């Protein structure tokens, strides 16, 4: 997945036994709200 690719988070994580860590960015369909999340699996 490159920096500009739009993907489904569930699909990406479902096939990865241990994703380690990651950053997820998202925006609402109307573009008014955004979210950023950092996660660490452990």
N, C-alpha and C positions, 0 to 999 in steps of 0.2 A: 504494500500500500504506500503510495507516494503522498507527499504533503497536500496535494490538491485533490486526491481521490476521495469520493464520498462512498462510505461503506456502512454496512450494518454491523453494529457492535456485537450483537448476539452471535451472528454468523462467524465473525472473526475470532471470538473467544471460544466458541463451542468446539472448534477443531484444534485448539491449542491447549495441551494438558497443563502447562505452566507458562502463562504469559509474562511473568516477571514483573515488569512495571510498564506504565504507559500514560499517555496524556490523551484525553478525549476532549474534543471541541465540538460544540453544537449550537444550532440556532433554530429558533421557532420558525414555522413556515412563513409567518408574516415578516420575519426579519427584525422584529422589535426587541427580542430578548436573546441573550446568548449565555452559554455556560462553558466553563472550563473545569476539568476534573483531572487530578493526578492520582494514580493508584499504584500501590505496591502489594504484590502477592507475597505471602510469607508463611 
